[in-house]
Amino acid sequence: MKRAELGYHAVRTLAPAVEPVAAAVARQVEIEIKYEGYFQKQTKEIEKFRHLEKIRIPDDFDFRTVHGLSNELKGKLAAVRPACLGQAARIDGMTPAAISVLMVALKARCS
């Protein structure tokens, strides 16, 4: 059913239900099966952002000392002063690589 040309009718043909299935239920099953991969990807992204929200950035953290960040991002981070990595990730121009660099710098500072 994940193929575009197949739908719930294929299931009905191959494995008929004992009781009739309402059209709305059949449509919902088809949607959930076809978009399962997207749902899983979104769930992983949500968990990743929840994790980033938990990683706090100290108030006195000096973003200018973080090697591997562009001067533009250092300036944006210094201006915004994000409280956590989740907030930093939402800054315009922030990349996943920059978040990783920032995470490493925070861990190095704390150890």
N, C-alpha and C positions, 0 to 999 in steps of 0.2 A: 504494500500500500504506500510505501514511501515514494514510489515513482509517480510522476505527474499524471500519467495516463490511467492509473489505477485509482479506484475509490472504494468506498464501503461495499459497492455492488460486487466487487471481486470476493470479498469475505463472505457475503451473503450467498454467492454461488458455490464457493469451495466448502464452507462450513455453515450451513444454514442454522439460524437460531431456533431453539425450541419454541420460544414465545416471540411474537412480532416485536421488532425494535422500532421505536419512534424515530421519525426522520431527524429530529433535533439531536437525539442521542447518537444516531449513526454519523451525523455530521461532526459532532464533537469528538467522537472516536477517531474519525478520519483526520481531523485537524491535529489532535494530540499525537497521532502516529507520524504524520507528515512533518510536523515541526518539532519533534522530540529533540533532535540535535540542537536546534536553536534554543529551545528551553533549557537544555543542559548547559549550553555555553553561557547563557544569561545567568543561570544560577551560579556558575563558577565565577563570573565577573562580580556578582553581588557579594559572594564570599570574600573575594580578593579585596574589594573596597571596604568591607567590614573590617578586615584585618588591618588595612592601611589606616582606618579611622582610630584604631587602638594604639598605633605607634605615635607617641607624643614627641613633639619637637620642643626642646627646652627654650625658654624665653630668651636666654642669652646666647643661643646658638649663632655662630658667625658663618653665614652662608658663603662669604667671600673666600673662606679657607678650604672649601670643598673642591678638590681637584677632580676634573672630569665634567664639570658643569660649565656651560657657556657663560660668558660675562653677562649676556642678556638675561639668562635664567637666574644667575646670582642676584642681579639687580631686582628682578621681579620678586624673588623670594624675600629679599631684604625689605622691599617695600610693603609686601603683603604680610609678612611675619606669620606664616601659617602655624596653627597650633598642633597639627598632626599631618602625617603623610597623606591622608585622604584629602585634606584641604589643599595641600601642595599639589596633588595630582590634578586638581580641578583648575589650576592656574593655566591661563592661555599659553600654549607653547611648550608645556611640560610634557615630556615623553616618558614612556615606560623605562627607557634606559636611564634617564635623568632621575627618576624615582629610585631606581636600583642603586645608583651612585649615592644618592642622598641617604638611603637606608644603610648602606655600608659605612658612610661617614658617621651616621648616628650611632651605629653599633660600635664603631671604633672609639668614639668619644666616651661611650658608657663602659667600655671594658678597660 
